[in-house]
Amino acid sequence: MQLQVTDGYITGYAVVGGFPDGIEVPDSFLEELEPEKIGFYKYEGGKAELDEEKYAAYLAEKEQGEASQSEYIPSEQESMIVMVKAMLPTMEIKDDNTKLAVSGLYEVWAPGKYEVGEIRNWYDQTWECFQAHDNAAYPDIKPDNPAWFTFWRPLHGKTKKTARPFVPVQGAHDMYHAGEYAWYEGILYECVQNTNFSPKDYPQGWKSEG
C-alpha cells in the first residue's frame, strides 16, 4: 500500500497502484486511518497522527457553511415539493382518490382565472374546476356563494384516508357514488348506492363505518 503525503499530511492512499512519489507502508497501516479524516493526519516517523486542531477547525467551518446554506437554499424535501407542484398541471391524474391523496400539493383557492381541470383547496375540501371562468368578470364565483357550485365540484374519496366532510349535492356532476366515503356529523360513512342525499336524508344509501 502507498500513501500520498503533501506538506507533511496524508492526502491519499492506494491499495492498488500508487503515486509517483508515494510512500510504501504495510497494508495494516490502513487500520489506523479513518477515511473521512484523510487530509488531517500528519505523517511522521512511519506513523499517522491526527491533527485535532486542524480537523476541529474544518468541522466548525463545515457546520457554519451548512447553517448559512440552509438559510438560502431550500431543503431536499422543499425542493421536491416545488418540483412536483410545477409538474402537476402536466400530469394526467384522472382518479379523484389519487388527486385527494396528493391534495397537500395543490394551492389554496384564490380569485383568478381558472380552466377546466384545475384543482384548489379550500378549508377541508379539495375542489376541481369543471367550467372555465374568470373571477375578474364573475366575482360571485367564490366558496361562500351559491354560484361556486356551478363551476367547482368537490372531490370524493374512495378510501377512509381520503374521506372528506359531506358536501350537499348540487347535481349530477357532484353526486356520491357507491364506494365513496364521506364524514357526516362526526361519523364516517361509505356510500353504498349512488345518491344525491346525505346519510341523514337517505340512510339506505350509506353505511356507517364507526
MDAnalysis code that builds the backbone (N, CA, C; Angstrom):
import MDAnalysis as mda
import numpy as np

u = mda.Universe.empty(630, n_residues=210, atom_resindex=np.repeat(np.arange(210), 3), trajectory=True)
u.add_TopologyAttr("name", ["N", "CA", "C"] * 210)
u.add_TopologyAttr("resid", np.arange(1, 211))
u.add_TopologyAttr("resname", ["MET", "GLN", "LEU", "GLN", "VAL", "THR", "ASP", "GLY", "TYR", "ILE", "THR", "GLY", "TYR", "ALA", "VAL", "VAL", "GLY", "GLY", "PHE", "PRO", "ASP", "GLY", "ILE", "GLU", "VAL", "PRO", "ASP", "SER", "PHE", "LEU", "GLU", "GLU", "LEU", "GLU", "PRO", "GLU", "LYS", "ILE", "GLY", "PHE", "TYR", "LYS", "TYR", "GLU", "GLY", "GLY", "LYS", "ALA", "GLU", "LEU", "ASP", "GLU", "GLU", "LYS", "TYR", "ALA", "ALA", "TYR", "LEU", "ALA", "GLU", "LYS", "GLU", "GLN", "GLY", "GLU", "ALA", "SER", "GLN", "SER", "GLU", "TYR", "ILE", "PRO", "SER", "GLU", "GLN", "GLU", "SER", "MET", "ILE", "VAL", "MET", "VAL", "LYS", "ALA", "MET", "LEU", "PRO", "THR", "MET", "GLU", "ILE", "LYS", "ASP", "ASP", "ASN", "THR", "LYS", "LEU", "ALA", "VAL", "SER", "GLY", "LEU", "TYR", "GLU", "VAL", "TRP", "ALA", "PRO", "GLY", "LYS", "TYR", "GLU", "VAL", "GLY", "GLU", "ILE", "ARG", "ASN", "TRP", "TYR", "ASP", "GLN", "THR", "TRP", "GLU", "CYS", "PHE", "GLN", "ALA", "HIS", "ASP", "ASN", "ALA", "ALA", "TYR", "PRO", "ASP", "ILE", "LYS", "PRO", "ASP", "ASN", "PRO", "ALA", "TRP", "PHE", "THR", "PHE", "TRP", "ARG", "PRO", "LEU", "HIS", "GLY", "LYS", "THR", "LYS", "LYS", "THR", "ALA", "ARG", "PRO", "PHE", "VAL", "PRO", "VAL", "GLN", "GLY", "ALA", "HIS", "ASP", "MET", "TYR", "HIS", "ALA", "GLY", "GLU", "TYR", "ALA", "TRP", "TYR", "GLU", "GLY", "ILE", "LEU", "TYR", "GLU", "CYS", "VAL", "GLN", "ASN", "THR", "ASN", "PHE", "SER", "PRO", "LYS", "ASP", "TYR", "PRO", "GLN", "GLY", "TRP", "LYS", "SER", "GLU", "GLY"])
u.atoms.positions = np.array([
    [0.840, -1.188, 0.000],
    [0.000, 0.000, 0.000],
    [0.880, 1.245, 0.000],
    [0.397, 2.285, -0.658],
    [1.157, 3.531, -0.719],
    [0.351, 4.699, -0.166],
    [1.049, 5.628, 0.455],
    [0.451, 6.858, 0.938],
    [0.874, 8.014, 0.051],
    [-0.019, 8.965, -0.083],
    [0.342, 10.223, -0.726],
    [0.451, 11.256, 0.400],
    [1.614, 11.847, 0.535],
    [1.851, 12.803, 1.611],
    [2.178, 14.163, 1.000],
    [1.405, 15.180, 1.423],
    [1.592, 16.541, 0.922],
    [1.776, 17.486, 2.100],
    [2.911, 18.191, 2.096],
    [3.224, 19.135, 3.187],
    [3.106, 18.481, 4.561],
    [3.501, 17.209, 4.623],
    [3.520, 16.513, 5.901],
    [2.210, 15.867, 6.291],
    [1.166, 16.012, 5.468],
    [-0.150, 15.431, 5.778],
    [-0.487, 14.330, 4.769],
    [-1.137, 13.278, 5.264],
    [-1.591, 12.204, 4.384],
    [-2.794, 12.707, 3.608],
    [-2.688, 12.790, 2.302],
    [-3.773, 13.312, 1.471],
    [-4.404, 12.241, 0.586],
    [-3.901, 11.017, 0.677],
    [-4.481, 9.930, -0.091],
    [-3.752, 8.630, 0.167],
    [-4.396, 7.539, -0.243],
    [-3.739, 6.243, -0.132],
    [-4.227, 5.357, -1.260],
    [-3.424, 4.389, -1.626],
    [-3.761, 3.475, -2.715],
    [-3.378, 2.059, -2.337],
    [-4.365, 1.179, -2.400],
    [-4.105, -0.234, -2.133],
    [-3.649, -0.904, -3.418],
    [-4.223, -0.450, -4.540],
    [-3.828, -0.951, -5.854],
    [-3.234, 0.220, -6.619],
    [-2.115, 0.023, -7.281],
    [-1.448, 1.109, -7.983],
    [-0.629, 1.922, -7.003],
    [-0.503, 3.216, -7.266],
    [0.289, 4.033, -6.365],
    [0.409, 5.454, -6.855],
    [1.305, 6.202, -6.234],
    [1.528, 7.597, -6.565],
    [2.982, 7.758, -7.035],
    [3.272, 8.770, -7.880],
    [4.650, 8.970, -8.371],
    [5.665, 9.075, -7.246],
    [5.289, 9.721, -6.173],
    [6.216, 9.867, -5.048],
    [5.613, 9.245, -3.778],
    [4.857, 8.168, -3.975],
    [4.178, 7.521, -2.859],
    [5.138, 6.898, -1.858],
    [4.641, 6.774, -0.621],
    [5.433, 6.164, 0.449],
    [4.868, 4.788, 0.743],
    [5.698, 3.781, 0.651],
    [5.279, 2.409, 0.894],
    [5.041, 2.180, 2.390],
    [3.903, 1.607, 2.711],
    [3.587, 1.243, 4.097],
    [2.872, -0.105, 4.072],
    [2.879, -0.835, 5.160],
    [2.172, -2.119, 5.190],
    [0.657, -1.919, 5.083],
    [-0.043, -2.914, 4.552],
    [-1.491, -2.809, 4.396],
    [-2.192, -2.568, 5.723],
    [-1.609, -3.051, 6.806],
    [-2.216, -2.882, 8.126],
    [-2.259, -1.417, 8.554],
    [-1.488, -0.574, 7.866],
    [-1.444, 0.854, 8.196],
    [-2.830, 1.498, 8.023],
    [-3.610, 0.935, 7.100],
    [-4.931, 1.476, 6.809],
    [-5.844, 1.412, 8.032],
    [-5.583, 0.450, 8.912],
    [-6.413, 0.297, 10.101],
    [-6.300, 1.516, 11.025],
    [-5.226, 2.267, 10.901],
    [-5.024, 3.441, 11.749],
    [-5.754, 4.682, 11.225],
    [-6.277, 4.598, 9.999],
    [-6.870, 5.771, 9.368],
    [-8.394, 5.704, 9.314],
    [-9.029, 6.845, 9.506],
    [-10.464, 6.988, 9.292],
    [-10.624, 7.758, 7.987],
    [-11.231, 7.148, 6.974],
    [-11.285, 7.751, 5.640],
    [-11.743, 9.203, 5.615],
    [-12.765, 9.551, 6.454],
    [-13.282, 10.918, 6.417],
    [-12.303, 11.948, 6.984],
    [-11.212, 11.450, 7.609],
    [-10.245, 12.375, 8.202],
    [-8.949, 12.459, 7.401],
    [-8.960, 11.830, 6.215],
    [-7.786, 11.930, 5.346],
    [-7.566, 13.405, 4.999],
    [-6.332, 13.832, 5.092],
    [-6.006, 15.235, 4.877],
    [-5.689, 15.939, 6.189],
    [-6.007, 15.250, 7.293],
    [-5.765, 15.848, 8.608],
    [-4.807, 15.009, 9.460],
    [-4.279, 13.936, 8.847],
    [-3.274, 13.118, 9.537],
    [-1.879, 13.602, 9.178],
    [-1.090, 13.865, 10.186],
    [0.330, 14.141, 9.960],
    [1.045, 12.805, 9.820],
    [2.019, 12.767, 8.916],
    [2.798, 11.536, 8.752],
    [4.224, 11.808, 9.218],
    [4.568, 11.165, 10.326],
    [5.913, 11.338, 10.868],
    [6.426, 10.015, 11.411],
    [7.641, 9.711, 11.035],
    [8.289, 8.509, 11.572],
    [7.531, 7.235, 11.316],
    [6.881, 7.170, 10.154],
    [6.155, 5.951, 9.816],
    [4.831, 5.803, 10.537],
    [4.363, 6.883, 11.199],
    [3.091, 6.822, 11.919],
    [2.169, 7.964, 11.498],
    [0.885, 7.727, 11.678],
    [-0.115, 8.752, 11.371],
    [-0.652, 9.313, 12.678],
    [-0.662, 10.641, 12.762],
    [-1.179, 11.281, 13.965],
    [-2.179, 12.365, 13.548],
    [-3.396, 12.251, 14.043],
    [-4.435, 13.197, 13.666],
    [-4.154, 14.578, 14.243],
    [-4.237, 15.590, 13.384],
    [-4.096, 16.979, 13.820],
    [-5.480, 17.422, 14.307],
    [-5.708, 17.243, 15.600],
    [-7.022, 17.501, 16.195],
    [-7.473, 18.942, 15.970],
    [-6.559, 19.870, 16.105],
    [-6.917, 21.281, 15.977],
    [-7.359, 21.610, 14.553],
    [-6.626, 21.097, 13.592],
    [-6.953, 21.362, 12.200],
    [-8.288, 20.713, 11.822],
    [-8.507, 19.503, 12.312],
    [-9.753, 18.799, 11.996],
    [-10.951, 19.488, 12.654],
    [-10.771, 19.962, 13.893],
    [-11.848, 20.664, 14.590],
    [-12.206, 21.956, 13.863],
    [-11.193, 22.657, 13.353],
    [-11.427, 23.894, 12.620],
    [-12.210, 23.608, 11.334],
    [-11.871, 22.491, 10.687],
    [-12.573, 22.085, 9.470],
    [-14.045, 21.801, 9.765],
    [-14.324, 21.070, 10.850],
    [-15.703, 20.746, 11.210],
    [-16.496, 22.008, 11.533],
    [-15.869, 22.953, 12.244],
    [-16.543, 24.204, 12.589],
    [-16.894, 24.996, 11.326],
    [-15.962, 25.027, 10.391],
    [-16.194, 25.748, 9.141],
    [-17.293, 25.076, 8.319],
    [-17.278, 23.741, 8.329],
    [-18.292, 22.994, 7.594],
    [-19.677, 23.242, 8.186],
    [-19.763, 23.213, 9.519],
    [-21.035, 23.437, 10.199],
    [-21.568, 24.840, 9.915],
    [-20.658, 25.811, 9.929],
    [-21.063, 27.189, 9.649],
    [-21.559, 27.322, 8.216],
    [-20.883, 26.631, 7.318],
    [-21.284, 26.679, 5.914],
    [-22.649, 26.050, 5.696],
    [-22.907, 24.920, 6.374],
    [-24.195, 24.255, 6.243],
    [-25.306, 25.113, 6.832],
    [-25.001, 25.801, 7.939],
    [-26.005, 26.651, 8.581],
    [-26.380, 27.816, 7.679],
    [-25.375, 28.443, 7.076],
    [-25.660, 29.585, 6.207],
    [-26.339, 29.123, 4.932],
    [-26.012, 27.930, 4.470],
    [-26.629, 27.406, 3.258],
    [-28.110, 27.159, 3.474],
    [-28.481, 26.618, 4.644],
    [-29.878, 26.297, 4.898],
    [-30.750, 27.540, 4.934],
    [-30.136, 28.702, 5.152],
    [-30.897, 29.944, 5.207],
    [-31.362, 30.367, 3.820],
    [-30.602, 30.001, 2.808],
    [-30.908, 30.448, 1.463],
    [-31.296, 29.315, 0.513],
    [-30.768, 28.128, 0.746],
    [-31.021, 27.003, -0.145],
    [-32.077, 26.100, 0.475],
    [-33.171, 25.836, -0.240],
    [-34.231, 25.001, 0.328],
    [-33.757, 23.572, 0.563],
    [-34.433, 22.905, 1.479],
    [-34.094, 21.518, 1.773],
    [-34.470, 20.647, 0.584],
    [-33.989, 19.400, 0.613],
    [-34.314, 18.468, -0.463],
    [-35.822, 18.254, -0.544],
    [-36.473, 18.144, 0.616],
    [-37.921, 17.946, 0.639],
    [-38.660, 19.144, 0.052],
    [-38.234, 20.343, 0.438],
    [-38.863, 21.553, -0.093],
    [-38.677, 21.642, -1.601],
    [-37.495, 21.277, -2.063],
    [-37.214, 21.320, -3.497],
    [-38.082, 20.332, -4.255],
    [-38.268, 19.138, -3.677],
    [-39.093, 18.120, -4.322],
    [-40.537, 18.584, -4.424],
    [-41.042, 19.238, -3.361],
    [-42.418, 19.715, -3.370],
    [-42.619, 20.748, -4.477],
    [-41.657, 21.673, -4.604],
    [-41.753, 22.690, -5.647],
    [-41.737, 22.044, -7.029],
    [-40.867, 21.048, -7.204],
    [-40.757, 20.391, -8.497],
    [-42.055, 19.668, -8.852],
    [-42.620, 18.942, -7.875],
    [-43.852, 18.193, -8.130],
    [-45.007, 19.156, -8.410],
    [-45.055, 20.274, -7.658],
    [-46.104, 21.264, -7.908],
    [-46.019, 21.806, -9.332],
    [-44.788, 22.018, -9.790],
    [-44.594, 22.535, -11.143],
    [-45.035, 21.517, -12.191],
    [-44.918, 20.231, -11.854],
    [-45.268, 19.170, -12.793],
    [-46.750, 18.815, -12.756],
    [-47.453, 19.155, -11.664],
    [-48.848, 18.756, -11.501],
    [-49.737, 19.128, -12.692],
    [-49.627, 20.359, -13.219],
    [-50.511, 20.715, -14.340],
    [-50.320, 19.841, -15.576],
    [-49.158, 19.230, -15.709],
    [-48.892, 18.405, -16.891],
    [-49.226, 16.932, -16.652],
    [-49.566, 16.579, -15.421],
    [-49.881, 15.196, -15.098],
    [-51.356, 14.891, -15.384],
    [-51.623, 13.742, -15.939],
    [-52.999, 13.331, -16.170],
    [-53.433, 12.411, -15.044],
    [-53.924, 13.004, -13.965],
    [-54.444, 12.229, -12.844],
    [-55.955, 12.215, -12.985],
    [-56.501, 11.090, -13.382],
    [-57.931, 11.020, -13.679],
    [-58.758, 10.565, -12.488],
    [-58.138, 9.901, -11.557],
    [-58.874, 9.343, -10.428],
    [-58.964, 10.350, -9.283],
    [-60.190, 10.630, -8.817],
    [-60.382, 11.586, -7.730],
    [-59.621, 11.187, -6.482],
    [-59.580, 9.913, -6.215],
    [-58.926, 9.450, -4.984],
    [-57.440, 9.769, -4.994],
    [-56.802, 9.631, -6.147],
    [-55.382, 9.958, -6.260],
    [-55.176, 11.458, -6.103],
    [-56.082, 12.231, -6.683],
    [-55.995, 13.690, -6.540],
    [-56.083, 14.086, -5.073],
    [-56.944, 13.411, -4.327],
    [-57.080, 13.704, -2.902],
    [-55.843, 13.261, -2.127],
    [-55.265, 12.144, -2.535],
    [-54.083, 11.625, -1.838],
    [-52.902, 12.582, -1.934],
    [-52.847, 13.371, -3.003],
    [-51.743, 14.327, -3.175],
    [-52.230, 15.766, -3.007],
    [-53.393, 15.948, -2.401],
    [-54.009, 17.275, -2.331],
    [-53.185, 18.296, -1.555],
    [-52.268, 17.829, -0.720],
    [-51.413, 18.769, 0.004],
    [-50.501, 19.561, -0.916],
    [-50.383, 19.131, -2.167],
    [-49.530, 19.832, -3.123],
    [-50.272, 20.922, -3.890],
    [-51.605, 20.919, -3.798],
    [-52.376, 21.923, -4.528],
    [-52.427, 23.239, -3.765],
    [-52.575, 24.314, -4.497],
    [-52.641, 25.649, -3.902],
    [-54.012, 25.883, -3.266],
    [-54.057, 26.815, -2.335],
    [-55.326, 27.243, -1.763],
    [-56.022, 28.139, -2.781],
    [-57.350, 27.994, -2.884],
    [-58.081, 28.800, -3.860],
    [-57.926, 30.291, -3.578],
    [-57.823, 31.044, -4.647],
    [-57.798, 32.500, -4.576],
    [-58.472, 33.006, -5.845],
    [-59.089, 34.171, -5.823],
    [-59.734, 34.694, -7.036],
    [-58.760, 34.720, -8.206],
    [-59.233, 34.316, -9.367],
    [-58.366, 34.287, -10.538],
    [-59.084, 33.718, -11.740],
    [-58.320, 33.406, -12.748],
    [-58.857, 32.815, -13.965],
    [-58.555, 31.327, -13.936],
    [-59.595, 30.501, -14.109],
    [-59.435, 29.055, -13.987],
    [-59.925, 28.322, -15.227],
    [-59.181, 27.261, -15.544],
    [-59.537, 26.399, -16.658],
    [-60.096, 25.081, -16.137],
    [-60.818, 24.375, -16.972],
    [-61.385, 23.079, -16.593],
    [-60.265, 22.126, -16.163],
    [-60.445, 21.481, -15.027],
    [-59.469, 20.512, -14.544],
    [-58.523, 21.052, -13.498],
    [-58.481, 22.363, -13.312],
    [-57.612, 22.924, -12.277],
    [-58.173, 22.587, -10.895],
    [-57.272, 22.370, -9.953],
    [-57.675, 21.933, -8.612],
    [-57.151, 22.904, -7.564],
    [-57.994, 23.172, -6.569],
    [-57.612, 24.059, -5.471],
    [-58.192, 23.524, -4.150],
    [-57.528, 23.861, -3.075],
    [-58.020, 23.503, -1.742],
    [-58.748, 24.703, -1.143],
    [-59.759, 24.390, -0.345],
    [-60.452, 25.440, 0.408],
    [-60.972, 24.811, 1.682],
    [-60.374, 25.193, 2.797],
    [-60.651, 24.595, 4.095],
    [-60.500, 23.072, 4.021],
    [-61.529, 22.305, 4.353],
    [-61.375, 20.845, 4.426],
    [-61.645, 20.136, 3.111],
    [-61.877, 20.892, 2.047],
    [-62.241, 20.277, 0.777],
    [-61.214, 20.563, -0.312],
    [-61.177, 19.653, -1.273],
    [-60.372, 19.855, -2.473],
    [-61.344, 19.915, -3.636],
    [-61.256, 20.984, -4.419],
    [-62.236, 21.247, -5.466],
    [-61.596, 21.223, -6.852],
    [-62.370, 20.774, -7.820],
    [-61.911, 20.757, -9.210],
    [-62.829, 21.639, -10.048],
    [-62.228, 22.499, -10.838],
    [-62.988, 23.359, -11.735],
    [-63.532, 22.529, -12.895],
    [-64.856, 22.592, -13.127],
    [-65.410, 21.838, -14.255],
    [-66.045, 22.772, -15.291],
    [-65.936, 24.078, -15.072],
    [-66.395, 25.057, -16.059],
    [-65.482, 26.277, -15.968],
    [-64.808, 26.585, -17.040],
    [-63.837, 27.686, -17.048],
    [-64.507, 29.010, -16.692],
    [-63.764, 29.855, -15.975],
    [-64.314, 31.158, -15.583],
    [-63.186, 32.085, -15.138],
    [-63.522, 33.358, -15.016],
    [-62.565, 34.367, -14.586],
    [-63.247, 35.216, -13.514],
    [-62.661, 35.240, -12.323],
    [-63.260, 35.995, -11.228],
    [-63.287, 37.500, -11.501],
    [-62.423, 37.950, -12.380],
    [-62.431, 39.372, -12.724],
    [-63.759, 39.748, -13.377],
    [-64.319, 38.800, -14.142],
    [-65.603, 39.038, -14.807],
    [-66.778, 38.576, -13.958],
    [-66.529, 37.533, -13.138],
    [-67.597, 36.964, -12.306],
    [-67.126, 36.843, -10.857],
    [-67.099, 37.946, -10.125],
    [-66.583, 37.939, -8.752],
    [-67.408, 37.119, -7.770],
    [-68.662, 36.774, -8.134],
    [-69.506, 35.992, -7.230],
    [-69.109, 34.515, -7.171],
    [-68.241, 34.095, -8.062],
    [-67.826, 32.689, -8.047],
    [-66.744, 32.523, -6.982],
    [-67.200, 32.274, -5.765],
    [-66.299, 32.088, -4.634],
    [-66.931, 31.090, -3.674],
    [-66.126, 30.468, -2.820],
    [-66.606, 29.353, -1.988],
    [-67.823, 29.646, -1.119],
    [-68.041, 30.868, -0.693],
    [-69.169, 31.162, 0.195],
    [-70.390, 31.677, -0.565],
    [-70.435, 31.412, -1.876],
    [-71.537, 31.889, -2.702],
    [-72.135, 30.721, -3.491],
    [-73.453, 30.646, -3.629],
    [-74.078, 29.541, -4.370],
    [-73.551, 29.367, -5.794],
    [-73.090, 30.458, -6.397],
    [-72.583, 30.369, -7.774],
    [-71.365, 29.446, -7.862],
    [-70.676, 29.286, -6.747],
    [-69.474, 28.451, -6.702],
    [-69.736, 27.051, -7.248],
    [-70.879, 26.465, -6.874],
    [-71.158, 25.072, -7.216],
    [-71.470, 24.864, -8.696],
    [-71.661, 25.947, -9.412],
    [-71.889, 25.837, -10.855],
    [-70.574, 25.683, -11.608],
    [-69.474, 25.986, -10.921],
    [-68.171, 25.973, -11.581],
    [-67.157, 25.029, -10.925],
    [-67.411, 24.648, -9.686],
    [-66.475, 23.785, -8.955],
    [-67.207, 22.582, -8.372],
    [-66.510, 21.453, -8.331],
    [-67.084, 20.258, -7.707],
    [-66.119, 19.731, -6.655],
    [-66.639, 19.207, -5.523],
    [-65.766, 18.640, -4.502],
    [-65.318, 17.233, -4.927],
    [-64.090, 16.907, -4.675],
    [-63.603, 15.560, -4.986],
    [-64.020, 14.616, -3.868],
    [-64.420, 13.404, -4.239],
    [-64.874, 12.411, -3.272],
    [-63.831, 11.311, -3.106],
    [-63.507, 10.997, -1.872],
    [-62.523, 9.964, -1.606],
    [-63.094, 8.565, -1.701],
    [-62.250, 7.614, -2.060],
    [-62.680, 6.217, -2.173],
    [-62.034, 5.336, -1.119],
    [-61.391, 5.963, -0.151],
    [-60.814, 5.230, 0.973],
    [-61.120, 6.013, 2.244],
    [-60.974, 5.363, 3.386],
    [-61.224, 6.043, 4.655],
    [-60.239, 7.190, 4.847],
    [-59.029, 7.020, 4.319],
    [-57.994, 8.032, 4.491],
    [-58.278, 9.289, 3.685],
    [-58.930, 9.132, 2.540],
    [-59.183, 10.294, 1.679],
    [-60.610, 10.833, 1.828],
    [-61.355, 10.304, 2.796],
    [-62.722, 10.787, 3.013],
    [-62.706, 12.248, 3.449],
    [-63.670, 13.020, 2.947],
    [-63.815, 14.427, 3.308],
    [-65.225, 14.665, 3.840],
    [-65.446, 15.775, 4.522],
    [-66.799, 16.083, 5.011],
    [-67.814, 16.114, 3.874],
    [-69.007, 15.609, 4.148],
    [-70.073, 15.568, 3.148],
    [-70.400, 16.975, 2.661],
    [-70.549, 17.112, 1.333],
    [-70.929, 18.391, 0.723],
    [-72.295, 18.196, 0.060],
    [-73.283, 19.017, 0.396],
    [-74.606, 18.889, -0.230],
    [-74.493, 18.849, -1.753],
    [-75.139, 17.874, -2.342],
    [-75.034, 17.658, -3.790],
    [-75.874, 18.684, -4.546],
    [-75.294, 19.204, -5.618],
    [-75.953, 20.220, -6.421],
    [-76.462, 19.671, -7.757],
    [-75.904, 18.544, -8.202],
    [-76.313, 17.996, -9.494],
    [-75.567, 16.719, -9.810],
    [-75.701, 16.270, -11.057],
    [-75.072, 15.016, -11.460],
    [-73.558, 15.069, -11.370],
    [-72.984, 16.268, -11.489],
    [-71.525, 16.398, -11.516],
    [-70.881, 16.123, -10.158],
    [-71.660, 16.204, -9.064],
    [-71.038, 16.002, -7.752],
    [-71.817, 15.034, -6.861],
    [-72.653, 14.186, -7.462],
    [-73.378, 13.194, -6.677],
    [-72.398, 12.170, -6.105],
    [-72.787, 11.517, -5.048],
    [-71.948, 10.493, -4.437],
    [-72.242, 9.135, -5.081],
    [-71.171, 8.372, -5.311],
    [-71.291, 7.059, -5.936],
    [-70.905, 5.955, -4.959],
    [-71.438, 4.784, -5.206],
    [-71.125, 3.635, -4.358],
    [-69.611, 3.441, -4.292],
    [-69.107, 3.224, -3.077],
    [-67.677, 3.022, -2.901],
    [-66.945, 4.267, -2.453],
    [-67.637, 5.404, -2.442],
    [-67.021, 6.647, -1.971],
    [-67.317, 6.842, -0.488],
    [-66.448, 7.605, 0.179],
    [-66.579, 7.817, 1.618],
    [-66.798, 9.291, 1.921],
    [-67.446, 9.542, 3.042],
    [-67.642, 10.923, 3.481],
    [-67.870, 10.951, 4.990],
    [-67.443, 12.038, 5.600],
    [-67.723, 12.276, 7.015],
    [-69.014, 13.083, 7.119],
    [-69.872, 12.654, 8.049],
    [-71.117, 13.380, 8.245],
    [-71.444, 13.406, 9.730],
    [-71.518, 14.605, 10.289],
    [-71.802, 14.802, 11.714],
    [-70.887, 13.958, 12.593],
    [-69.605, 13.946, 12.227],
    [-68.593, 13.267, 13.026],
    [-68.494, 11.771, 12.829],
    [-69.262, 11.220, 11.904],
    [-69.249, 9.771, 11.649],
    [-68.808, 9.523, 10.207],
    [-67.981, 8.511, 10.020],
    [-67.517, 8.159, 8.682],
    [-68.518, 7.199, 8.038],
    [-68.906, 7.524, 6.803],
    [-69.859, 6.690, 6.067],
    [-69.270, 6.256, 4.727],
    [-69.708, 5.064, 4.305],
    [-69.406, 4.594, 2.953],
    [-70.699, 4.644, 2.154],
    [-70.626, 5.222, 0.970],
    [-71.785, 5.266, 0.090],
    [-71.996, 3.874, -0.523],
    [-73.184, 3.347, -0.398],
    [-73.462, 2.005, -0.926],
    [-74.430, 2.044, -2.108],
    [-75.047, 3.212, -2.344],
    [-75.904, 3.424, -3.511],
    [-75.653, 4.832, -4.030],
    [-75.596, 4.970, -5.329],
    [-75.432, 6.320, -5.879],
    [-76.549, 7.213, -5.347],
    [-76.182, 8.369, -4.826],
    [-77.192, 9.216, -4.205],
    [-76.822, 10.688, -4.230],
    [-77.842, 11.517, -4.188],
    [-77.660, 12.965, -4.069],
    [-77.919, 13.436, -2.644],
    [-78.188, 12.481, -1.739],
    [-78.619, 12.862, -0.396],
    [-77.623, 12.437, 0.682],
    [-77.714, 13.108, 1.794],
    [-76.826, 12.843, 2.924],
    [-77.224, 11.559, 3.653],
    [-76.362, 11.053, 4.525],
    [-76.710, 9.870, 5.322],
    [-77.966, 10.089, 6.174],
    [-78.211, 11.318, 6.562],
    [-79.395, 11.613, 7.367],
    [-80.668, 11.585, 6.514],
    [-80.578, 12.139, 5.300],
    [-81.749, 12.232, 4.435],
    [-82.030, 10.956, 3.641],
    [-81.009, 10.120, 3.491],
    [-81.192, 8.870, 2.734],
    [-80.310, 7.785, 3.353],
    [-80.688, 7.297, 4.550],
    [-79.854, 6.344, 5.299],
    [-79.523, 5.065, 4.531],
    [-80.452, 4.598, 3.699],
    [-80.213, 3.338, 2.975],
    [-79.108, 3.472, 1.930],
    [-78.738, 4.700, 1.618],
    [-77.672, 4.900, 0.639],
    [-76.286, 4.923, 1.252],
    [-76.228, 4.804, 2.581],
    [-74.956, 4.914, 3.276],
    [-74.787, 3.828, 4.331],
    [-73.551, 3.488, 4.613],
    [-73.228, 2.517, 5.673],
    [-72.248, 3.162, 6.632],
    [-72.632, 3.174, 7.905],
    [-71.754, 3.773, 8.917],
    [-70.511, 2.918, 9.116],
    [-69.358, 3.578, 9.239],
    [-68.089, 2.884, 9.459],
    [-67.610, 3.004, 10.907],
    [-68.427, 3.562, 11.773],
    [-67.994, 3.674, 13.161],
    [-68.938, 4.484, 14.005],
])
